[in-house]
């Protein structure tokens, strides 16, 4: 039986994210002028080509300026336009420049190795499109209605795996005109001293007018000193990275360097700011988010100098069977009492010997070798940290086990207590001696059958039946089974019977502290999921005594994020949208009540998740998307979807057609059809109720069948009217709402659409 690829992704995500291990290898280089660095587990590889948007020819030696959470990196592509770089997972900003071409800027969330091709527009700004679209309009001051001269209009789109952008500027009347292909277009309008505006459209016409109003922003100055934390001496040429955002959801990055006095100074606009400061020879440091409210804001920051590397970790790496030296990569993680961390690397020589200089502090080790199971103190030792004192040498000799080829098919079936097969249930089989590498998985088919190929050894089998979520509150008690595989060929373990679990208890408390802060407290009774949680904990960190200590808690944190994502439904999947796309790890505060490591324990346990967000904008992107649609003076026959909107909203753009009127107040968006489009009596109004729980990036369609107040009977059957409400939310938090009304007879005949409501754009803010 073929194992499904999507389950493999889920499987590996569980296994690899539970370990706080950063495996590093060296990226090989060709003739590319690039940054060669150690590739951590928390890093991904970004590669692609820089080409001319018109003739598709490579642009050799184009400059690539990239920012990730570690700072800025500068490279050039090679003469074939190819580039290759390792970046940290998370938010990445990419800027590509080439003389004679429009610069390209794009920010995105890096989650896995990716090809990212960029096409640059020639400096004239003219690109011939066989099937083009002209976007034009005026950019005005939102308060005075005066034209904004020289505002930047940037249109960007994606086509055939490549990103394109083109830039133009407004004239003295505030007018702009820009030509793009007929695509899904992102339009960014900006001007110094104004809040920028981001819009997202899909165009089908040959031309369209988009008028934009920008609100003036108050300028403020941010300054401060960067000092050595030990002697308070100024640090010259420190790199100061500034993240900026405001309550409208706008964000940007800025940077500057300190002078010889350690002083930095930069002009910004009102909002919130966070500093991250870097300097070679020092540990980086960052501030929390703080408000820029006055004309001048001071923020001083200190950096701890890196200590001398006058201690050593050394030893031999040998084969566990024949004792021969192993060609291995050694990764030592170092940590001091302040929590500073750093990785150091080495390779064994022909004798299998390694020697790594480190500062005094705590160290742990991870060893990788081709053809061998990984060795890590995180796995094989309860105490995986070793203290190295100043001028001390720590010997750590490592024995490595060779990998075994898969040779045995484990077969079985997963059913419920009535014998009914459970389809799409996951099966994870873990080598208890080598859990980091020895992991295999599969998924049941519609008959509940599974096949997983393993090698000989001792394993634990875990069922992963889709259990509780908000939408489907009941599920199954999953099981953990011991497997001792001694034979080649096939092993049929028969039926695995899962009992249905009772409805899980979910309580969510949300506290809106202010525009700048929000707390979400989620209590979840995991009685139905306890076996799975205990089983995984027992394999990786459990000591069998029903307790978890602080060091174990750190190792299991990543695992729990995956369990919560998988089994706590869409609420937590939105909140914990990893690769940390939406919130950072420091936004989370996890407490586990009654967490147990003993597989045989029957104690239920509860997860309490506290999420503190410094920005309500984040919350609008995170929350579970549901909607409430009601029909005034009409009978609701079917409600298939719910959608929540922000509590307050400001209209960015909306247009009412001659057939459908759109009205707004502080709580409702009302879409009302007139008699012009319908031969039936007026149907009343479709009302979209506004709630305070926000939206997640999504594309949601809600279909509601309604019956007019005065029923029109035809051949003994009622005719019904169908309202389709469409909501689209992009990563920038811009919401596009559209609705469609159609006449649908009871007997599925289907008729043409009578009226379509144009899209309504709104964003978080105060309704005017």
C-alpha positions as CSV (number, residue, x, y, z in Angstrom):
1,X,0.0,0.0,0.0
2,X,1.3,3.5,-0.8
3,X,1.8,5.8,2.0
4,X,0.3,9.3,1.5
5,X,2.7,12.1,1.0
6,X,0.7,14.6,3.0
7,X,0.9,12.4,6.1
8,X,4.6,12.2,5.7
9,X,4.8,16.0,5.9
10,X,2.7,16.0,9.0
11,X,4.8,13.1,10.5
12,X,8.1,14.7,10.0
13,X,6.9,18.0,11.2
14,X,5.9,16.4,14.5
15,X,9.2,14.6,14.9
16,X,11.6,17.4,13.9
17,X,9.9,20.2,15.7
18,X,9.9,18.5,19.1
19,X,13.7,18.6,19.4
20,X,15.5,21.8,20.1
21,X,18.4,20.8,17.9
22,X,19.9,22.9,15.2
23,X,21.7,20.7,12.8
24,X,24.3,22.5,10.7
25,X,26.0,21.6,7.5
26,X,28.1,23.7,5.2
27,X,26.5,24.8,1.9
28,X,28.7,24.1,-1.0
29,X,29.4,27.0,-3.4
30,X,29.8,27.2,-7.1
31,X,30.9,30.3,-8.9
32,X,28.1,32.2,-7.1
33,X,29.2,35.1,-4.9
34,X,27.1,34.3,-1.9
35,X,27.1,34.0,1.8
36,X,28.3,30.6,2.8
37,X,27.1,29.8,6.3
38,X,26.1,26.9,8.5
39,X,22.6,25.6,7.7
40,X,20.6,25.1,10.9
41,X,17.5,23.1,11.3
42,X,15.8,26.5,11.8
43,X,17.1,27.6,8.4
44,X,15.8,27.0,4.9
45,X,17.5,27.3,1.5
46,X,16.3,30.0,-0.8
47,X,17.4,29.8,-4.4
48,X,16.3,30.9,-7.9
49,X,17.1,33.1,-10.9
50,X,17.0,36.8,-11.5
51,X,15.9,37.5,-15.1
52,X,14.8,40.3,-17.4
53,X,10.9,40.5,-17.3
54,X,10.7,41.1,-21.0
55,X,13.3,39.0,-22.8
56,X,13.7,36.4,-19.9
57,X,17.5,36.7,-20.2
58,X,19.5,36.2,-16.9
59,X,20.7,39.3,-15.2
60,X,24.2,38.5,-14.1
61,X,25.6,39.8,-10.8
62,X,22.3,41.4,-9.7
63,X,22.5,42.6,-6.1
64,X,20.3,40.8,-3.5
65,X,19.8,42.4,-0.1
66,X,18.0,40.0,2.3
67,X,16.8,40.5,5.8
68,X,15.8,37.6,8.2
69,X,15.7,37.4,12.0
70,X,19.5,37.2,12.1
71,X,19.9,40.5,10.3
72,X,20.9,41.7,6.8
73,X,22.7,39.6,4.2
74,X,24.1,40.8,0.9
75,X,24.9,38.6,-2.1
76,X,25.1,38.7,-5.8
77,X,23.7,36.2,-8.3
78,X,26.2,34.5,-10.6
79,X,26.6,35.2,-14.4
80,X,23.7,32.9,-15.1
81,X,21.4,34.9,-12.8
82,X,21.4,32.1,-10.2
83,X,21.5,32.7,-6.5
84,X,21.6,30.4,-3.4
85,X,21.4,31.4,0.3
86,X,20.4,30.0,3.6
87,X,17.9,32.1,5.6
88,X,16.2,31.7,9.0
89,X,12.6,30.4,9.1
90,X,10.1,33.2,9.7
91,X,9.6,36.6,8.2
92,X,12.0,37.5,5.3
93,X,12.4,40.7,3.3
94,X,14.0,40.5,-0.1
95,X,15.2,43.4,-2.1
96,X,16.8,42.9,-5.6
97,X,18.6,45.7,-7.5
98,X,20.3,45.9,-10.9
99,X,21.5,49.0,-12.6
100,X,19.1,50.1,-15.3
101,X,16.1,48.1,-13.8
102,X,13.4,48.9,-11.3
103,X,14.2,47.5,-7.9
104,X,12.1,44.7,-6.6
105,X,11.0,44.3,-3.0
106,X,9.0,41.5,-1.4
107,X,8.4,40.2,2.1
108,X,7.2,36.8,2.9
109,X,7.2,34.0,5.5
110,X,9.9,31.4,4.9
111,X,8.8,28.0,6.0
112,X,10.6,25.4,3.8
113,X,13.2,25.2,1.1
114,X,11.9,27.3,-1.9
115,X,12.7,28.4,-5.4
116,X,12.1,32.1,-5.7
117,X,12.5,33.6,-9.2
118,X,12.5,37.3,-9.7
119,X,11.9,39.2,-12.9
120,X,13.0,42.8,-13.0
121,X,11.4,45.5,-15.1
122,X,13.7,47.7,-17.3
123,X,14.3,51.2,-16.1
124,X,11.9,52.8,-18.6
125,X,9.0,51.1,-16.7
126,X,7.6,49.9,-20.0
127,X,6.8,46.2,-20.5
128,X,4.8,45.2,-23.5
129,X,1.7,43.2,-22.5
130,X,-0.3,41.5,-25.2
131,X,-3.3,41.4,-22.9
132,X,-2.8,44.4,-20.6
133,X,-4.7,46.4,-18.0
134,X,-4.4,50.1,-17.2
135,X,-4.9,51.1,-13.6
136,X,-5.3,54.8,-13.0
137,X,-6.6,57.2,-10.5
138,X,-5.8,60.0,-8.0
139,X,-4.0,59.9,-4.7
140,X,-5.4,62.5,-2.3
141,X,-4.9,63.7,1.2
142,X,-7.6,62.0,3.3
143,X,-8.2,65.1,5.4
144,X,-7.8,68.0,3.0
145,X,-8.6,66.2,-0.4
146,X,-5.5,67.9,-1.8
147,X,-3.5,66.0,-4.4
148,X,-0.4,64.1,-3.1
149,X,2.4,64.8,-5.6
150,X,5.1,62.2,-6.2
151,X,3.4,59.4,-4.3
152,X,4.8,55.9,-5.1
153,X,2.5,53.5,-6.8
154,X,3.9,49.9,-6.9
155,X,2.0,47.1,-8.5
156,X,3.2,43.5,-8.0
157,X,2.0,40.1,-9.1
158,X,3.1,36.5,-9.5
159,X,3.2,34.6,-12.8
160,X,4.6,31.2,-13.6
161,X,6.4,30.9,-10.3
162,X,8.1,34.4,-10.7
163,X,7.4,37.7,-9.0
164,X,7.0,40.9,-11.0
165,X,6.6,44.5,-10.0
166,X,6.4,47.9,-11.6
167,X,6.5,51.3,-10.0
168,X,5.2,54.7,-11.1
169,X,4.6,58.1,-9.4
170,X,1.7,60.6,-9.2
171,X,2.0,63.9,-11.1
172,X,1.3,67.4,-9.7
173,X,-2.5,66.7,-9.8
174,X,-2.1,63.5,-7.8
175,X,-2.9,61.4,-10.9
176,X,-1.1,58.1,-11.7
177,X,-1.3,55.6,-14.5
178,X,0.3,52.2,-14.5
179,X,0.1,49.2,-17.0
180,X,0.0,45.7,-15.7
181,X,-1.1,42.3,-17.1
182,X,-4.6,41.0,-16.2
183,X,-3.7,39.2,-13.0
184,X,-4.3,39.2,-9.3
185,X,-2.5,42.4,-8.5
186,X,-1.2,43.8,-5.2
187,X,-1.1,47.6,-5.2
188,X,0.9,49.5,-2.6
189,X,0.6,53.3,-2.4
190,X,3.0,55.2,-0.2
191,X,4.4,58.7,0.4
192,X,6.7,60.1,3.1
193,X,4.8,61.6,6.1
194,X,1.7,59.5,5.2
195,X,0.4,56.1,6.2
196,X,0.8,53.8,3.2
197,X,-2.1,51.7,1.9
198,X,-2.0,48.2,0.5
199,X,-4.8,46.7,-1.7
200,X,-5.3,43.4,-3.5
201,X,-7.4,43.0,-6.6
202,X,-8.3,40.6,-9.4
203,X,-8.9,42.5,-12.6
204,X,-10.7,41.4,-15.8
205,X,-11.4,44.7,-17.4
206,X,-9.1,46.5,-19.8
207,X,-8.9,49.6,-17.5
208,X,-10.1,50.5,-14.1
209,X,-10.0,53.6,-11.8
210,X,-8.7,53.3,-8.3
211,X,-8.7,56.5,-6.3
212,X,-6.7,56.3,-3.0
213,X,-6.8,58.5,0.1
214,X,-3.8,58.6,2.4
215,X,-3.9,59.8,6.0
216,X,-1.1,62.1,7.1
217,X,1.2,60.6,9.7
218,X,2.9,62.4,12.5
219,X,6.7,62.3,12.3
220,X,8.6,61.3,15.5
221,X,12.3,60.9,16.2
222,X,13.8,57.7,17.7
223,X,17.3,57.8,19.1
224,X,19.6,56.2,21.7
225,X,22.9,54.7,22.6
226,X,24.2,51.2,22.2
227,X,26.7,50.3,25.0
228,X,28.9,47.5,26.2
229,X,27.0,46.0,29.1
230,X,30.2,45.3,31.1
231,X,32.1,48.6,30.9
232,X,29.3,50.9,29.5
233,X,31.6,51.9,26.6
234,X,29.9,52.9,23.3
235,X,29.8,50.3,20.6
236,X,30.6,51.8,17.2
237,X,29.0,50.6,13.9
238,X,26.4,48.5,15.6
239,X,23.6,47.5,13.3
240,X,20.2,48.8,14.6
241,X,17.2,47.1,13.0
242,X,13.8,48.7,13.6
243,X,10.5,47.0,13.2
244,X,7.6,49.5,12.9
245,X,3.8,49.0,12.9
246,X,0.6,50.8,13.7
247,X,-2.9,50.0,14.7
248,X,-4.1,50.1,11.1
249,X,-2.0,47.0,10.4
250,X,0.7,48.8,8.4
251,X,4.3,47.7,9.1
252,X,7.8,48.4,7.8
253,X,11.5,47.8,8.6
254,X,14.2,50.4,8.9
255,X,17.8,50.2,9.9
256,X,20.8,52.5,10.8
257,X,24.2,52.2,12.3
258,X,25.7,53.7,15.5
259,X,28.4,56.4,15.2
260,X,31.7,56.5,17.1
261,X,29.8,57.5,20.3
262,X,27.4,54.5,20.0
263,X,24.6,56.9,19.1
264,X,21.8,56.2,16.5
265,X,19.1,58.5,15.3
266,X,16.2,57.9,12.8
267,X,13.0,59.6,11.8
268,X,9.8,57.5,11.9
269,X,6.0,58.0,12.1
270,X,3.7,57.4,15.1
271,X,3.2,53.8,15.9
272,X,4.9,50.9,17.8
273,X,8.6,50.0,17.4
274,X,10.9,47.1,18.3
275,X,14.7,47.3,18.2
276,X,17.1,44.5,17.4
277,X,20.8,45.3,17.6
278,X,23.7,43.3,16.2
279,X,27.5,43.7,16.4
280,X,30.3,41.2,15.7
281,X,31.8,40.0,18.9
282,X,28.6,40.6,20.9
283,X,25.4,38.8,21.6
284,X,22.5,40.4,19.9
285,X,19.8,42.1,22.0
286,X,16.3,43.3,21.4
287,X,13.8,45.5,23.0
288,X,10.1,44.8,23.6
289,X,7.5,46.7,21.5
290,X,7.1,50.3,22.7
291,X,5.0,53.3,21.6
292,X,6.3,56.3,19.7
293,X,4.0,58.9,21.1
294,X,6.1,62.1,21.6
295,X,8.2,64.1,19.1
296,X,11.3,62.4,20.6
297,X,11.6,58.9,22.0
298,X,14.8,57.6,23.6
299,X,15.7,53.9,23.7
300,X,19.1,52.8,24.9
301,X,20.2,49.2,24.6
302,X,23.2,47.2,25.9
303,X,25.0,44.3,24.3
304,X,26.8,41.5,26.2
305,X,30.3,40.8,24.8
306,X,30.9,37.2,23.7
307,X,33.3,35.4,26.1
308,X,36.6,34.0,25.2
309,X,36.6,30.4,23.8
310,X,39.3,29.0,26.1
311,X,37.6,25.7,26.9
312,X,37.4,22.6,24.7
313,X,35.0,19.8,23.9
314,X,36.7,16.8,22.2
315,X,36.5,13.1,21.7
316,X,36.3,10.2,19.2
317,X,33.4,9.1,17.1
318,X,33.4,5.4,16.3
319,X,31.2,2.7,14.9
320,X,29.3,0.9,17.7
321,X,30.0,-2.5,16.2
322,X,33.5,-2.6,14.8
323,X,35.0,0.5,16.5
324,X,36.2,2.0,13.3
325,X,36.4,5.9,13.1
326,X,33.4,7.6,11.6
327,X,33.5,10.6,9.3
328,X,31.0,12.8,11.2
329,X,29.8,16.4,11.6
330,X,29.9,17.6,15.2
331,X,27.5,20.3,16.3
332,X,27.9,21.6,19.9
333,X,25.3,23.9,21.3
334,X,26.6,26.3,24.0
335,X,24.5,28.2,26.6
336,X,25.5,30.4,29.4
337,X,23.6,31.3,32.6
338,X,22.0,34.3,31.0
339,X,20.4,32.2,28.3
340,X,22.8,33.3,25.5
341,X,23.1,30.4,22.9
342,X,25.6,29.8,20.2
343,X,26.5,26.8,17.9
344,X,30.0,25.6,17.2
345,X,31.0,23.1,14.6
346,X,33.7,20.7,13.6
347,X,34.3,17.5,11.5
348,X,36.1,14.4,12.6
349,X,39.6,13.7,11.2
350,X,40.7,10.3,9.7
351,X,41.0,9.0,13.3
352,X,37.4,10.0,14.2
353,X,38.7,12.7,16.5
354,X,37.1,16.2,16.9
355,X,38.1,19.2,19.0
356,X,35.9,22.3,19.4
357,X,36.8,25.4,21.4
358,X,34.0,26.9,23.4
359,X,33.5,29.5,26.2
360,X,32.8,28.3,29.7
361,X,29.2,27.3,30.1
362,X,26.8,24.4,29.4
363,X,27.2,22.4,26.2
364,X,25.2,19.7,24.5
365,X,26.2,17.8,21.4
366,X,24.6,16.4,18.2
367,X,26.4,14.2,15.7
368,X,25.5,13.4,12.1
369,X,27.1,10.9,9.8
370,X,26.1,9.4,6.5
371,X,24.7,5.9,6.9
372,X,24.3,6.3,10.7
373,X,21.5,7.1,13.1
374,X,21.9,10.6,14.5
375,X,23.4,10.9,18.0
376,X,22.1,13.5,20.3
377,X,22.3,14.1,24.0
378,X,18.8,15.4,23.7
379,X,17.7,11.8,23.0
380,X,20.1,9.5,24.8
381,X,20.6,11.3,28.1
382,X,18.2,12.6,30.6
383,X,20.6,15.3,31.5
384,X,21.7,16.5,28.1
385,X,23.7,19.5,29.3
386,X,27.3,19.3,30.4
387,X,29.1,22.0,32.4
388,X,32.4,23.1,31.0
389,X,34.5,25.3,33.3
390,X,37.0,27.9,32.3
391,X,40.2,26.5,30.7
392,X,38.7,23.0,31.0
393,X,38.5,20.1,28.4
394,X,35.4,18.0,28.3
395,X,35.8,14.6,26.7
396,X,32.7,13.1,24.9
397,X,33.4,9.9,23.0
398,X,30.5,8.9,20.8
399,X,29.4,5.4,19.5
400,X,27.1,5.5,16.4
401,X,24.8,2.8,15.2
402,X,24.5,2.1,11.4
403,X,21.1,2.6,9.8
404,X,19.2,-0.5,8.9
405,X,17.3,-0.9,5.6
406,X,13.5,-1.2,5.9
407,X,12.7,-4.9,5.6
408,X,9.4,-5.7,7.4
409,X,5.9,-4.6,6.4
410,X,3.7,-3.9,9.5
411,X,0.0,-4.3,8.5
412,X,-3.2,-3.8,10.4
413,X,-6.6,-2.1,10.6
414,X,-7.9,0.7,12.8
415,X,-11.6,0.4,13.7
416,X,-14.1,1.8,16.2
417,X,-15.7,-0.3,19.0
418,X,-18.5,-1.4,16.5
419,X,-16.0,-2.7,14.0
420,X,-16.5,0.2,11.6
421,X,-13.2,1.2,9.9
422,X,-11.7,4.6,10.7
423,X,-10.3,6.1,7.5
424,X,-7.5,8.7,7.2
425,X,-6.2,7.8,10.6
426,X,-2.5,8.3,11.0
427,X,-0.1,5.6,12.1
428,X,3.3,6.6,13.6
429,X,5.9,3.9,14.3
430,X,8.9,5.1,16.3
431,X,12.2,3.3,17.0
432,X,12.5,3.8,20.7
433,X,16.3,3.7,20.5
434,X,16.6,6.0,17.6
435,X,13.5,8.2,17.7
436,X,15.2,11.1,15.8
437,X,15.8,9.1,12.6
438,X,13.8,5.9,13.1
439,X,10.3,7.1,12.4
440,X,7.9,5.7,9.9
441,X,4.3,6.6,9.1
442,X,1.3,5.7,7.1
443,X,-2.4,6.4,6.9
444,X,-5.5,4.2,6.8
445,X,-7.5,3.8,3.6
446,X,-11.3,3.8,3.4
447,X,-11.2,0.2,4.8
448,X,-9.2,1.3,7.8
449,X,-6.2,-0.6,6.6
450,X,-2.6,0.5,6.8
451,X,0.9,-0.7,5.8
452,X,4.1,0.7,7.2
453,X,7.6,-0.6,6.2
454,X,10.1,-0.7,9.1
455,X,13.3,-2.7,10.0
456,X,13.9,-5.1,12.9
457,X,13.9,-3.6,16.4
458,X,11.7,-2.3,19.2
459,X,9.1,0.3,18.3
460,X,6.1,2.1,19.7
461,X,3.1,2.4,17.4
462,X,0.8,5.4,17.9
463,X,-2.6,5.9,16.3
464,X,-3.4,9.4,15.3
465,X,-7.1,9.3,14.5
466,X,-8.6,12.7,13.9
467,X,-9.9,13.5,17.2
468,X,-11.5,16.6,18.7
469,X,-11.8,20.0,17.0
470,X,-14.2,22.9,17.5
471,X,-16.3,21.8,14.5
472,X,-16.2,18.1,15.4
473,X,-16.1,17.9,19.2
474,X,-16.1,14.1,19.5
475,X,-13.3,11.8,18.6
476,X,-11.4,8.7,19.7
477,X,-9.1,7.6,22.5
478,X,-5.9,7.0,20.6
479,X,-3.5,4.2,21.6
480,X,0.2,3.5,22.0
481,X,1.3,-0.1,21.3
482,X,4.6,-1.7,21.9
483,X,6.0,-3.6,18.8
484,X,9.0,-5.9,18.9
485,X,9.9,-6.7,15.2
486,X,12.2,-9.7,14.9
487,X,11.2,-11.1,11.5
488,X,11.6,-10.1,7.9
489,X,8.6,-10.0,5.5
490,X,5.2,-9.2,6.9
491,X,3.8,-8.7,10.4
492,X,0.0,-8.4,10.7
493,X,-1.0,-6.9,14.1
494,X,-4.7,-7.3,13.4
495,X,-7.4,-4.8,14.4
496,X,-6.6,-1.8,16.6
497,X,-9.9,-0.8,18.3
498,X,-10.3,2.8,19.3
499,X,-13.1,3.8,21.7
500,X,-15.0,7.0,21.1
501,X,-14.2,9.8,23.3
502,X,-16.7,12.1,25.0
503,X,-17.1,15.7,23.9
504,X,-14.0,17.6,24.9
505,X,-14.3,20.7,27.0
506,X,-13.1,24.0,25.4
507,X,-13.3,27.3,27.1
508,X,-11.8,30.4,25.5
509,X,-11.4,33.7,27.3
510,X,-10.4,36.8,25.3
511,X,-9.4,40.1,26.9
512,X,-9.0,43.2,24.8
513,X,-6.7,45.2,26.9
514,X,-6.3,48.1,24.5
515,X,-5.4,48.7,20.9
516,X,-1.9,47.6,21.7
517,X,-2.4,44.4,23.7
518,X,-4.6,41.3,23.8
519,X,-4.7,38.2,26.0
520,X,-6.3,34.9,24.9
521,X,-6.6,32.1,27.5
522,X,-7.7,28.7,26.2
523,X,-8.4,25.7,28.5
524,X,-8.7,22.4,26.8
525,X,-9.6,19.1,28.4
526,X,-7.5,16.5,26.5
527,X,-9.0,13.4,28.1
528,X,-9.7,12.0,24.6
529,X,-6.1,12.7,23.5
530,X,-4.3,11.7,26.6
531,X,-2.9,8.4,25.3
532,X,-1.3,10.0,22.3
533,X,0.2,12.8,24.4
534,X,1.5,10.5,27.0
535,X,2.9,8.1,24.5
536,X,4.9,10.7,22.6
537,X,6.1,12.2,25.9
538,X,7.2,8.8,27.1
539,X,9.2,8.2,23.9
540,X,11.1,11.4,23.9
541,X,11.3,12.9,27.4
542,X,9.1,10.9,29.8
543,X,10.8,9.4,32.8
544,X,7.8,7.2,33.7
545,X,7.1,8.9,37.1
546,X,4.3,11.0,35.9
547,X,6.2,14.3,36.2
548,X,8.0,16.7,33.9
549,X,10.9,18.9,35.0
550,X,12.0,22.2,33.5
551,X,14.6,20.8,31.1
552,X,12.1,18.3,29.8
553,X,9.5,21.0,29.4
554,X,11.7,22.9,27.0
555,X,12.2,19.8,24.9
556,X,8.5,19.0,24.8
557,X,7.3,22.5,24.0
558,X,7.6,22.1,20.3
559,X,5.8,18.8,20.4
560,X,2.9,20.3,22.3
561,X,2.5,23.0,19.7
562,X,2.1,20.3,17.1
563,X,-0.4,18.3,19.2
564,X,-2.4,21.5,19.8
565,X,-2.3,22.3,16.1
566,X,-3.5,18.9,15.1
567,X,-6.2,18.3,17.7
568,X,-7.5,21.5,19.1
569,X,-9.2,22.6,15.9
570,X,-9.0,25.8,13.8
571,X,-8.7,28.2,16.7
572,X,-5.3,27.0,17.8
573,X,-4.3,26.2,14.2
574,X,-4.7,29.8,13.5
575,X,-3.0,30.9,16.7
576,X,0.0,28.5,16.2
577,X,0.3,28.9,12.4
578,X,3.9,27.7,12.4
579,X,6.6,28.1,10.8
580,X,5.8,31.0,13.2
581,X,4.2,32.8,10.3
582,X,2.0,35.0,12.4
583,X,3.2,35.1,16.0
584,X,6.6,34.6,17.5
585,X,7.5,32.0,20.1
586,X,7.9,34.7,22.8
587,X,4.2,35.5,22.3
588,X,3.3,32.2,23.8
589,X,3.0,31.2,27.5
590,X,2.2,27.5,27.9
591,X,1.2,25.8,31.1
592,X,0.4,22.1,31.3
593,X,-1.7,20.8,34.1
594,X,-1.3,17.1,35.0
595,X,1.1,16.4,32.1
596,X,2.2,12.8,32.6
597,X,5.0,10.8,31.0
598,X,3.8,7.3,32.0
599,X,2.1,5.5,29.2
600,X,0.1,3.4,31.6
601,X,-1.3,6.4,33.5
602,X,-5.0,7.0,33.0
603,X,-5.0,10.5,34.4
604,X,-6.7,13.0,32.1
605,X,-4.9,16.3,31.7
606,X,-5.6,19.8,30.6
607,X,-3.7,22.2,28.4
608,X,-3.9,25.9,29.2
609,X,-2.5,28.2,26.5
610,X,-2.1,31.9,27.2
611,X,-1.3,34.0,24.2
612,X,-0.3,37.6,24.8
613,X,-0.3,39.6,21.6
614,X,1.1,43.1,21.4
615,X,-0.9,43.9,18.4
616,X,-4.6,43.5,17.7
617,X,-3.7,43.4,14.0
618,X,-2.1,40.0,14.7
619,X,-5.2,38.9,16.4
620,X,-7.4,39.8,13.4
621,X,-5.2,37.5,11.3
622,X,-5.3,34.7,13.9
623,X,-8.8,34.1,15.0
624,X,-11.1,31.4,13.8
625,X,-13.1,32.6,10.8
626,X,-16.9,32.2,11.3
627,X,-19.7,34.4,10.1
628,X,-23.2,35.3,11.1
629,X,-25.6,35.9,8.2
630,X,-29.2,36.8,8.9
631,X,-32.0,37.7,6.5
632,X,-34.4,40.5,7.6
633,X,-38.0,39.8,6.8
634,X,-37.1,36.5,5.3
635,X,-36.9,32.9,6.3
636,X,-33.4,31.3,6.6
637,X,-33.6,27.8,5.1
638,X,-29.9,26.9,5.3
639,X,-26.8,28.4,7.0
640,X,-23.6,26.7,6.0
641,X,-20.9,29.0,7.2
642,X,-20.2,31.7,9.7
643,X,-17.9,34.6,9.3
644,X,-16.7,37.0,12.1
645,X,-15.6,40.6,11.2
646,X,-13.6,43.1,13.3
647,X,-15.7,44.9,15.9
648,X,-14.9,48.3,14.3
649,X,-14.1,48.8,10.7
650,X,-13.4,51.6,8.3
651,X,-14.4,51.5,4.7
652,X,-11.6,51.6,2.2
653,X,-13.7,51.4,-0.9
654,X,-17.2,50.2,-1.9
655,X,-19.5,50.7,-4.8
656,X,-23.3,50.1,-5.0
657,X,-24.7,48.9,-8.3
658,X,-28.0,50.1,-9.6
659,X,-29.6,46.8,-8.6
660,X,-28.1,46.2,-5.2
661,X,-27.5,48.8,-2.5
662,X,-25.0,48.5,0.3
663,X,-25.5,50.4,3.6
664,X,-23.2,50.5,6.6
665,X,-23.4,51.4,10.3
666,X,-21.2,50.7,13.2
667,X,-22.2,47.1,13.5
668,X,-23.7,45.9,10.3
669,X,-23.1,45.7,6.6
670,X,-26.5,45.4,4.9
671,X,-26.8,44.3,1.3
672,X,-30.3,45.0,-0.1
673,X,-31.7,44.1,-3.5
674,X,-34.2,46.4,-5.2
675,X,-37.2,45.6,-7.5
676,X,-35.2,46.3,-10.6
677,X,-33.6,42.9,-10.7
678,X,-36.4,40.6,-9.5
679,X,-39.8,39.9,-10.8
680,X,-40.7,38.7,-7.4
681,X,-41.6,41.0,-4.5
682,X,-38.7,42.5,-2.6
683,X,-36.8,39.9,-0.6
684,X,-35.7,42.1,2.2
685,X,-32.1,42.5,3.3
686,X,-29.0,40.4,3.8
687,X,-27.3,41.5,6.9
688,X,-23.7,40.7,7.8
689,X,-23.3,41.1,11.5
690,X,-20.1,42.4,12.8
691,X,-18.5,40.6,15.8
692,X,-15.4,41.4,17.8
693,X,-13.3,38.3,17.2
694,X,-11.5,39.1,14.0
695,X,-10.6,37.1,11.0
696,X,-7.9,34.8,9.8
697,X,-6.4,34.9,6.3
698,X,-8.9,32.9,4.4
699,X,-11.2,32.7,1.4
700,X,-14.6,31.8,2.7
701,X,-17.9,31.4,0.8
702,X,-21.2,31.3,2.6
703,X,-24.4,30.2,0.8
704,X,-27.8,30.9,2.3
705,X,-31.0,29.8,0.8
706,X,-33.8,32.3,1.6
707,X,-37.5,32.4,1.0
708,X,-39.1,35.7,0.0
709,X,-41.8,37.1,2.4
710,X,-44.4,36.8,-0.3
711,X,-43.9,33.3,-1.7
712,X,-44.2,32.9,-5.4
713,X,-45.7,29.4,-6.0
714,X,-45.0,27.7,-9.4
715,X,-46.4,24.3,-10.2
716,X,-46.9,23.7,-6.5
717,X,-43.2,24.3,-5.7
718,X,-41.8,27.4,-4.0
719,X,-39.1,29.4,-5.6
720,X,-36.2,30.3,-3.4
721,X,-33.6,33.0,-3.6
722,X,-29.9,32.2,-2.9
723,X,-27.5,34.6,-1.4
724,X,-23.8,33.8,-1.7
725,X,-21.5,35.9,0.5
726,X,-17.7,35.7,-0.3
727,X,-15.0,36.9,2.1
728,X,-11.3,37.1,1.1
729,X,-8.6,38.1,3.6
730,X,-5.0,38.5,2.6
731,X,-1.9,38.4,4.7
732,X,-1.8,42.1,5.0
733,X,-5.2,42.1,6.8
734,X,-7.2,43.6,3.9
735,X,-10.7,42.2,3.7
736,X,-12.6,41.9,0.5
737,X,-16.4,41.2,0.8
738,X,-18.6,40.4,-2.1
739,X,-22.1,39.1,-2.4
740,X,-24.2,37.6,-5.2
741,X,-28.0,37.0,-5.4
742,X,-29.6,34.5,-7.7
743,X,-33.0,33.0,-8.2
744,X,-33.0,29.3,-7.5
745,X,-36.2,27.2,-7.9
746,X,-36.8,24.4,-5.5
747,X,-36.2,21.8,-8.2
748,X,-32.5,22.6,-9.0
749,X,-33.3,24.2,-12.3
750,X,-30.9,27.1,-11.7
751,X,-31.2,30.5,-13.3
752,X,-28.9,33.3,-14.2
753,X,-27.5,35.6,-11.6
754,X,-29.6,38.8,-11.4
755,X,-27.3,41.1,-9.5
756,X,-23.8,41.1,-8.2
757,X,-22.5,43.3,-5.4
758,X,-19.1,44.8,-6.1
759,X,-16.4,44.1,-3.6
760,X,-16.3,46.1,-0.4
761,X,-12.9,46.7,1.1
762,X,-12.5,47.5,4.8
763,X,-9.7,47.2,7.4
764,X,-9.3,47.4,11.1
765,X,-10.0,50.9,12.4
766,X,-12.7,53.2,13.7
767,X,-15.8,53.5,11.6
768,X,-16.5,57.0,10.3
